[in-house]
Amino acid sequence: MEVRVAAAGVLDEIIRQGRSLSTVMPHWQEKVVARDRALLQELCYGVLRWYWRLDAIANQLLRKPFKAKDTDVHALVLLGLYQLEYLRVPDHAAVAETVAATRALKKPWARGLVNAVLRNFQRGRDKLLDQLQQEPVAVYAHPDWFIKRLQAAYSDHWQAVLEANNQHPPMTLRVNARQSGRDEYLAVLTEAGISARSFPYTDEGVVLDAAADVTALPGFADGHVAVQDGAAQLAAGLLDARPGERILDACAAPGGKAAHVLERQPELAELVALDHDAERLERVEQNLERLGLSAAVVCGDGARPDDWWDGRPFDRIMLDAPCSASGVIRRHPDIKLLRRDSDIAALVELQGRILRALWPLLRPGGMLLYVTCSVLPQENVQQLQRFCCEQGDAEHVPIAAQWGTEQAYGRQILPGHEGMDGFYYACLRKRAITG
């Protein structure tokens, strides 16, 4: 299958059906020849990253919007505009190949339309782009609701967050401490001709100077290393699990944080990796197996512990709460299309429900680490502030660190800080109630 036809199929499923990029992409990658898979990924990620800008350009060039059944043609227009504006594909090839894709979609009526839109953009590019400078959605390539929430939360640097979201993220690795040390692995990378440097805030983090095929990384198949953003690697150190402790990793899939905890502390009594999604738990088991680790993998809802909890308290709980994922948009640009403003209130309610349900499972004196990959205060500092006000035995433990920004509760990392994704962390200690 021609790569632009496949890309239109991917985008159609995301735009029209609301499916995620990670769910859709594997199916379509199998439809193109191996040499085109990198281009397919570049086209899909690129259009989604700049969707709101490209769509604004298309709206200026179209007399009327496409019908719902023609989202694939809409996607072709966006693909053509993306190639003309952002890729080094020769303009004539970008236009010709994109127009030709209408035939494979069995929509020959769209041939002239797609050609006209792309040619008109070429002729009037500077004027068209100048007209968009007054539209924040087009300038920053994010939905209006998200821009407004960032303006309210970060009045003096909201633009920087949006700009960071549009950048390509670095590829960061976590060296398996049970297999080798970071310096040792950096030497192995150097010998393999792969340039890399240490991540400054963990003992196991390595940042590649250029992204690489993960399967080609030295020792990957043998569990010597895993891919994990630097911000996500902070979790295990903050949890600080000790020998003999029983740990709960709630909402654990795909298992990166659980694996890191096990790598750092091999003498745990038990780590329970909990998630409500049985299919995603298979990923947890696969990752643990590759890394040579073991945990009690449990399918269950964190908000309903009576269905799965055995009654034995946990010394530490890591709650990687379901969230808007607004801090990882640069890795998952489809979030810009899939997430809605109305989702936030529902997520805040769910996070609070899980927090309240898991708190009784923590022993007195134990610690709960609350984690999100969100930049929205409603899901982060405001959530923790409300919980601590309601829960008399919850004590906030400030995090002393050089990364992120201190909040009234916890610390917030914004996308792009030291190359990291946007994350929030907060630590709560459970006080023993006397008298």
C-alpha positions as CSV (number, residue, x, y, z in Angstrom):
1,M,0.0,0.0,0.0
2,E,1.3,3.5,-0.8
3,V,2.4,5.3,2.3
4,R,0.1,8.3,1.9
5,V,-2.9,6.1,1.6
6,A,-2.0,4.3,4.8
7,A,-1.4,7.6,6.5
8,A,-4.8,8.8,5.5
9,G,-6.2,5.6,6.9
10,V,-4.5,6.1,10.2
11,L,-5.6,9.7,10.5
12,D,-9.2,8.9,9.5
13,E,-9.5,6.4,12.3
14,I,-8.2,9.0,14.8
15,I,-10.2,12.0,13.6
16,R,-13.5,10.3,12.8
17,Q,-13.5,7.3,15.2
18,G,-11.6,8.8,18.1
19,R,-9.1,5.9,18.3
20,S,-5.6,6.4,19.7
21,L,-2.5,6.5,17.5
22,S,-0.8,3.7,19.4
23,T,-3.8,1.5,18.8
24,V,-4.2,2.3,15.1
25,M,-0.6,2.5,13.9
26,P,0.6,-1.1,14.1
27,H,-2.3,-2.3,11.9
28,W,-1.4,0.2,9.1
29,Q,2.4,-0.3,9.4
30,E,1.8,-3.9,8.3
31,K,0.2,-2.7,5.1
32,V,3.3,-0.7,3.9
33,V,6.7,-2.0,2.8
34,A,9.4,-1.9,5.5
35,R,11.3,0.9,3.9
36,D,8.1,3.2,4.1
37,R,7.3,2.6,7.8
38,A,9.5,5.5,9.1
39,L,7.9,7.8,6.6
40,L,4.4,6.6,7.7
41,Q,5.2,7.4,11.3
42,E,6.7,10.8,10.4
43,L,3.6,11.7,8.3
44,C,1.1,10.6,11.0
45,Y,2.9,12.1,14.0
46,G,3.6,15.3,12.0
47,V,0.0,15.9,10.9
48,L,-1.3,15.2,14.4
49,R,1.4,17.5,16.0
50,W,0.4,20.4,13.7
51,Y,-3.2,19.4,13.1
52,W,-4.8,22.6,14.5
53,R,-2.5,24.7,12.3
54,L,-2.9,22.6,9.2
55,D,-6.7,22.5,9.6
56,A,-6.9,26.2,9.9
57,I,-4.9,26.6,6.6
58,A,-7.2,24.0,5.0
59,N,-10.3,25.9,6.1
60,Q,-9.1,29.0,4.4
61,L,-8.7,27.1,1.1
62,L,-11.9,25.1,1.2
63,R,-15.3,26.5,0.2
64,K,-17.0,24.1,2.6
65,P,-16.0,21.5,5.2
66,F,-15.8,17.8,4.2
67,K,-18.6,15.5,5.1
68,A,-18.0,13.0,7.9
69,K,-17.7,10.1,5.4
70,D,-14.9,12.0,3.7
71,T,-12.5,12.4,6.6
72,D,-10.0,10.4,4.7
73,V,-9.9,13.1,2.0
74,H,-9.6,15.7,4.7
75,A,-6.7,13.7,6.0
76,L,-5.1,13.7,2.5
77,V,-5.3,17.5,2.4
78,L,-3.6,17.8,5.7
79,L,-0.9,15.3,4.7
80,G,-0.2,17.4,1.6
81,L,0.0,20.6,3.5
82,Y,2.3,19.0,6.1
83,Q,4.7,17.8,3.4
84,L,4.7,21.2,1.8
85,E,5.3,23.1,5.0
86,Y,7.4,20.8,7.2
87,L,9.1,18.1,5.1
88,R,11.9,18.1,2.6
89,V,9.9,16.2,0.1
90,P,10.1,18.1,-3.2
91,D,6.9,20.1,-3.7
92,H,6.0,18.5,-7.0
93,A,6.3,15.0,-5.5
94,A,4.3,15.9,-2.4
95,V,1.5,17.3,-4.5
96,A,1.5,14.5,-7.2
97,E,1.7,11.6,-4.7
98,T,-1.0,13.1,-2.4
99,V,-3.4,13.7,-5.3
100,A,-2.7,10.2,-6.7
101,A,-3.8,8.8,-3.4
102,T,-7.4,9.8,-4.0
103,R,-7.7,7.0,-6.6
104,A,-6.6,4.4,-4.0
105,L,-9.3,5.8,-1.7
106,K,-11.8,5.2,-4.5
107,K,-12.7,8.9,-4.4
108,P,-11.7,10.1,-7.9
109,W,-14.0,13.2,-7.4
110,A,-11.5,14.5,-4.8
111,R,-8.6,14.5,-7.2
112,G,-9.1,18.0,-8.6
113,L,-10.1,19.4,-5.2
114,V,-7.0,18.1,-3.4
115,N,-4.8,19.3,-6.2
116,A,-6.4,22.8,-6.2
117,V,-6.0,23.2,-2.4
118,L,-2.3,22.2,-2.4
119,R,-1.5,24.4,-5.5
120,N,-3.4,27.4,-4.0
121,F,-1.4,27.0,-0.8
122,Q,1.9,27.0,-2.7
123,R,0.8,30.2,-4.5
124,G,-0.5,32.1,-1.5
125,R,1.5,30.6,1.3
126,D,2.9,33.8,2.9
127,K,-0.4,35.6,2.8
128,L,-2.3,32.6,4.2
129,L,0.1,32.1,7.1
130,D,0.1,35.8,7.9
131,Q,-3.7,35.7,8.2
132,L,-3.4,33.0,10.8
133,Q,-1.2,35.1,13.2
134,Q,-4.3,36.4,15.0
135,E,-5.6,32.9,15.8
136,P,-3.9,31.2,18.8
137,V,-5.2,27.8,17.8
138,A,-3.3,28.0,14.5
139,V,-0.3,29.8,15.9
140,Y,0.3,27.3,18.7
141,A,-1.3,24.2,17.1
142,H,-3.4,23.3,20.1
143,P,-7.2,23.3,20.8
144,D,-8.6,26.5,22.1
145,W,-9.8,25.0,25.4
146,F,-6.3,23.7,26.3
147,I,-4.7,27.1,25.5
148,K,-7.2,28.8,27.8
149,R,-6.5,26.4,30.6
150,L,-2.7,26.9,30.3
151,Q,-3.2,30.7,30.2
152,A,-5.1,30.5,33.5
153,A,-2.5,28.1,35.1
154,Y,0.8,29.7,33.8
155,S,0.0,33.3,32.9
156,D,3.6,34.2,32.4
157,H,4.9,31.2,30.4
158,W,2.0,29.4,28.9
159,Q,3.5,29.9,25.4
160,A,6.6,28.0,26.4
161,V,4.5,24.9,27.4
162,L,2.7,24.9,24.0
163,E,6.0,25.4,22.1
164,A,7.6,22.5,24.0
165,N,4.6,20.3,23.2
166,N,5.3,20.8,19.5
167,Q,9.0,19.7,19.7
168,H,10.3,16.2,19.1
169,P,11.2,14.6,22.4
170,P,14.6,13.0,23.1
171,M,15.0,9.3,23.5
172,T,15.8,8.5,27.1
173,L,16.8,5.1,28.4
174,R,16.9,3.5,31.9
175,V,19.8,1.2,32.5
176,N,18.7,-2.0,34.5
177,A,20.7,-1.7,37.7
178,R,20.5,-5.4,38.2
179,Q,22.4,-5.9,34.9
180,S,25.0,-3.1,34.8
181,G,25.8,0.4,35.8
182,R,25.2,3.5,33.8
183,D,28.8,4.3,33.1
184,E,29.3,0.7,31.9
185,Y,26.4,1.0,29.6
186,L,27.5,4.4,28.2
187,A,30.8,2.8,27.4
188,V,29.0,0.0,25.5
189,L,27.0,2.6,23.6
190,T,30.2,4.4,22.7
191,E,31.7,1.2,21.4
192,A,28.6,0.7,19.3
193,G,28.9,4.1,17.8
194,I,25.9,5.5,19.6
195,S,26.3,9.0,21.1
196,A,24.7,9.5,24.5
197,R,25.0,11.3,27.8
198,S,23.9,10.8,31.4
199,F,20.5,12.1,32.6
200,P,21.2,14.4,35.5
201,Y,18.5,13.5,38.0
202,T,18.6,9.7,38.3
203,D,21.5,7.2,38.6
204,E,20.2,5.0,35.7
205,G,19.1,7.5,33.0
206,V,20.8,7.8,29.6
207,V,19.8,10.3,26.9
208,L,20.6,9.5,23.3
209,D,21.8,12.3,21.1
210,A,19.7,10.9,18.3
211,A,16.8,8.4,18.4
212,A,17.6,4.8,17.6
213,D,15.8,1.6,16.7
214,V,15.2,0.2,20.2
215,T,15.8,-3.4,19.0
216,A,19.2,-2.4,17.8
217,L,20.3,-1.0,21.2
218,P,23.1,-3.1,22.8
219,G,21.6,-5.5,25.4
220,F,18.0,-4.5,24.9
221,A,16.8,-8.0,24.1
222,D,18.6,-9.3,27.2
223,G,17.0,-6.7,29.5
224,H,20.0,-4.5,30.1
225,V,18.0,-1.3,29.2
226,A,14.5,0.0,28.8
227,V,13.1,3.1,27.2
228,Q,11.6,5.6,29.7
229,D,11.4,9.3,29.8
230,G,13.6,11.0,32.4
231,A,10.6,12.5,34.3
232,A,9.0,9.1,34.6
233,Q,12.3,7.7,36.0
234,L,12.0,10.0,39.0
235,A,9.2,7.9,40.5
236,A,11.3,5.0,41.8
237,G,13.7,7.3,43.7
238,L,10.8,9.3,45.2
239,L,9.1,6.1,46.3
240,D,12.4,4.9,47.9
241,A,11.3,1.3,48.6
242,R,13.2,-0.5,51.3
243,P,14.1,-4.2,51.8
244,G,11.2,-6.3,53.1
245,E,8.5,-3.8,52.2
246,R,5.2,-4.6,50.4
247,I,4.6,-2.1,47.5
248,L,1.5,-1.4,45.5
249,D,1.9,0.2,42.0
250,A,-1.6,1.2,41.2
251,C,-2.5,1.9,37.5
252,A,0.8,0.1,36.7
253,A,0.6,-0.5,32.9
254,P,2.7,-0.6,30.9
255,G,5.0,-1.3,33.9
256,G,8.0,0.9,33.5
257,K,7.8,2.4,37.0
258,A,7.2,-0.9,38.6
259,A,10.2,-2.4,36.8
260,H,12.4,0.5,37.9
261,V,11.4,0.0,41.6
262,L,12.2,-3.7,41.3
263,E,15.6,-2.9,39.6
264,R,16.6,-0.5,42.4
265,Q,15.4,-2.6,45.3
266,P,15.8,-6.4,44.8
267,E,14.9,-7.3,48.4
268,L,11.2,-6.3,48.5
269,A,8.8,-8.6,50.2
270,E,6.4,-8.1,47.2
271,L,5.4,-5.6,44.6
272,V,1.8,-5.8,43.4
273,A,1.3,-4.3,39.9
274,L,-2.3,-3.4,39.6
275,D,-4.3,-2.3,36.5
276,H,-7.9,-2.5,35.4
277,D,-7.0,-3.3,31.8
278,A,-6.1,-7.0,31.3
279,E,-4.7,-6.4,27.8
280,R,-2.3,-3.7,29.0
281,L,-1.3,-6.0,31.9
282,E,0.1,-8.4,29.3
283,R,2.6,-5.6,28.4
284,V,3.5,-5.4,32.1
285,E,4.3,-9.1,32.2
286,Q,6.2,-9.0,28.9
287,N,8.4,-6.0,30.1
288,L,9.1,-7.7,33.5
289,E,10.0,-10.9,31.8
290,R,12.5,-9.2,29.4
291,L,14.1,-7.4,32.3
292,G,14.4,-10.5,34.4
293,L,12.0,-9.2,37.1
294,S,8.9,-10.6,38.8
295,A,5.9,-9.1,40.5
296,A,2.3,-10.0,41.5
297,V,0.4,-8.8,38.5
298,V,-3.3,-8.2,39.4
299,C,-6.2,-7.1,37.2
300,G,-8.4,-4.8,39.3
301,D,-9.9,-1.4,39.7
302,G,-8.0,0.9,42.1
303,A,-11.2,2.6,43.0
304,R,-12.7,-0.8,44.1
305,P,-10.1,-2.6,46.3
306,D,-12.6,-4.9,47.9
307,D,-12.6,-6.8,44.6
308,W,-8.9,-7.7,44.7
309,W,-7.2,-6.6,48.0
310,D,-6.2,-9.5,50.3
311,G,-6.4,-7.3,53.4
312,R,-2.6,-7.0,54.0
313,P,-1.5,-3.4,54.2
314,F,1.1,-1.9,51.9
315,D,4.2,0.0,53.2
316,R,4.2,2.2,50.1
317,I,1.8,2.9,47.3
318,M,2.5,4.5,44.0
319,L,-0.6,5.9,42.4
320,D,0.2,6.7,38.7
321,A,-3.3,8.3,38.4
322,P,-5.3,8.3,35.2
323,C,-5.0,11.8,33.8
324,S,-5.3,14.1,30.8
325,A,-1.8,13.2,29.7
326,S,-1.4,16.8,28.9
327,G,2.3,16.6,29.8
328,V,3.2,14.0,27.2
329,I,1.6,15.6,24.1
330,R,4.9,15.8,22.4
331,R,5.1,12.0,22.5
332,H,1.4,11.4,21.9
333,P,0.2,14.3,19.6
334,D,-3.1,12.6,19.1
335,I,-4.0,13.8,22.6
336,K,-4.7,17.2,21.0
337,L,-7.6,15.7,19.1
338,L,-8.8,13.0,21.5
339,R,-8.9,14.9,24.7
340,R,-11.9,17.3,25.4
341,D,-12.3,20.1,28.0
342,S,-15.2,18.2,29.5
343,D,-12.9,15.2,30.3
344,I,-11.0,17.1,32.9
345,A,-13.7,17.2,35.5
346,A,-14.4,13.5,35.1
347,L,-10.7,12.7,35.5
348,V,-10.4,14.8,38.6
349,E,-13.4,13.0,40.1
350,L,-11.9,9.6,39.2
351,Q,-8.4,10.5,40.6
352,G,-10.0,11.6,43.9
353,R,-12.1,8.4,44.1
354,I,-9.0,6.2,43.6
355,L,-7.0,8.2,46.2
356,R,-9.7,7.8,48.8
357,A,-10.1,4.1,48.0
358,L,-6.4,3.3,48.2
359,W,-5.6,5.3,51.3
360,P,-7.0,2.7,53.8
361,L,-4.7,0.1,52.2
362,L,-1.6,2.0,53.4
363,R,-0.2,1.2,56.8
364,P,0.2,4.0,59.4
365,G,3.6,5.6,58.8
366,G,3.5,4.4,55.2
367,M,4.0,6.7,52.2
368,L,1.9,7.3,49.0
369,L,3.4,8.7,45.9
370,Y,0.9,10.5,43.7
371,V,2.0,10.8,40.0
372,T,0.4,12.2,36.9
373,C,1.8,13.1,33.4
374,S,-0.4,16.2,33.5
375,V,0.4,19.9,33.6
376,L,-3.1,21.0,34.8
377,P,-3.4,22.1,38.4
378,Q,-6.9,20.7,38.8
379,E,-5.4,17.2,38.5
380,N,-2.3,17.9,40.5
381,V,-1.8,20.4,43.3
382,Q,-5.5,21.2,43.7
383,Q,-6.3,17.5,43.9
384,L,-3.7,16.9,46.6
385,Q,-4.7,20.0,48.5
386,R,-8.3,18.9,48.6
387,F,-7.4,15.4,49.7
388,C,-5.1,16.5,52.5
389,C,-7.8,18.9,53.8
390,E,-10.4,16.0,53.8
391,Q,-8.1,13.3,55.2
392,G,-7.0,14.0,58.7
393,D,-4.2,11.5,58.7
394,A,-2.6,12.6,55.5
395,E,0.6,14.6,55.8
396,H,2.2,16.3,52.9
397,V,6.0,15.6,52.6
398,P,7.7,18.3,50.6
399,I,10.1,17.1,47.8
400,A,13.5,18.6,47.9
401,A,14.9,18.5,44.4
402,Q,16.6,20.5,41.6
403,W,14.0,19.6,39.0
404,G,10.6,21.1,38.4
405,T,8.9,23.8,40.4
406,E,7.8,23.5,44.0
407,Q,4.0,23.8,44.5
408,A,2.0,24.1,47.7
409,Y,1.7,20.3,47.4
410,G,4.3,18.4,45.4
411,R,6.4,19.5,42.4
412,Q,5.5,20.2,38.8
413,I,7.7,19.5,35.8
414,L,6.7,21.3,32.6
415,P,7.4,19.8,29.2
416,G,10.9,20.5,27.9
417,H,12.6,21.1,31.3
418,E,15.9,19.3,31.0
419,G,14.4,17.5,28.1
420,M,11.7,15.9,30.3
421,D,8.0,15.3,29.7
422,G,5.5,17.2,31.9
423,F,5.0,15.3,35.2
424,Y,3.7,16.0,38.7
425,Y,4.8,14.3,41.9
426,A,3.6,14.6,45.4
427,C,4.4,12.5,48.6
428,L,1.9,11.9,51.4
429,R,2.8,10.2,54.7
430,K,0.0,8.5,56.7
431,R,0.1,9.6,60.3
432,A,-0.8,7.3,63.1
433,I,-4.0,8.6,64.7
434,T,-3.7,8.4,68.5
435,G,-6.3,8.9,71.2
